[in-house]
């Protein structure tokens, strides 16, 4: 029931996202950063959607605030384990590396464990951390339901567990905490994130989107953002539709996923947009778009802004816009929350929000997308490590 309640709240958040963004847009300045090709107004784009896009493309983003500026000083010498969802996927390896870096800034040691998106290895990672006498365990994109046995072992050993981007879907509280956002807890923010991707698609296709969605179905945490995307597309764009859902699981990543996307493009010659739940474009979809010969005609709803995605966007190899995910910030918030729990305190507001990017807006000249605030300096000063 608790999981259902959270998802209902998340879906409601997506439906009211447009109104919230309009309020933000009205209070923000007319920055030149918002005058980009993907955010330009169109006679077919509803005014509310254009306003949402302007707010999302603003230099300050929507809802971004400073990380916490006060908190308990960390005790040096603590040992934590960092469970990576998969070191072979940048969307997992990058936040894992940043979690290790944050722990070191705390004066802690960190053991990195690669779960390889394998539920058996996820459980084994928790159990090894318990056996090693870890003081805390951090994880990323590993839901409770696929980690339950390991989380129970950690809870029985009184080891705090903090996750980023995970669903508390076990029917009982097993995570010590899950990183939250300005928009709310993870399902709420994640659903709003999907709605923001839909806003990018509506504007980028002049409100005439024929979308192929690409979504991973073996990890529950992928579901709320797709629901948010579809709900916003349906609510705000009468001329838009999802023409096919391409579903994949871990074994499909790579050539099989590329083949699935190629088949969908052949089946839907009128498709003009592709949605991805995270930046796995280089793991199959990008190759499918390129070999189709339609790379200039397909608007891609990009995700967190990994370096490879940003390179393809800057070079013109792909067209589209994305919604950045502050994965490094999530990592620092995870470690900050572990420290607070170790000192008997609750999670502090992280300050993370939403921001879109395209080829000319909120995109650095090189590397990956980064959030609009220097979160590392703030956290390190708070910890006494700056």
Protein Blocks (a to p, Z undefined) as FASTA:
>chain_A
ZZmmmmmmmmmmmmmmmmmmmmmmmmpccdfklmcfklpccfklcfklmmmmmmmmpmnl
ghiacddfbdcdddehiacddddfblkbmklmmmmmmmmmmmmmnopacddddeklpakl
mmmmmmmmmmnopabdcdehiafklmmmmmmmmmmnopacddehiadfeopafbfbdcdd
fklcfklmmmmmmmmmmmmmmmmnoopaccdddddfkbmklmmmmmmmmmmmmmmomkbc
cfbdcdddfklgcjklmmmmmmmmmmmmmbcbdcdfbdcklnommmmmmmnopmmmpccd
dfeopaklmmmmmnopagcddddddfklmmmmmmmmmmmmmnopacddehiacddddfkn
opafedjdddfbdfklmmmmmnopZZ
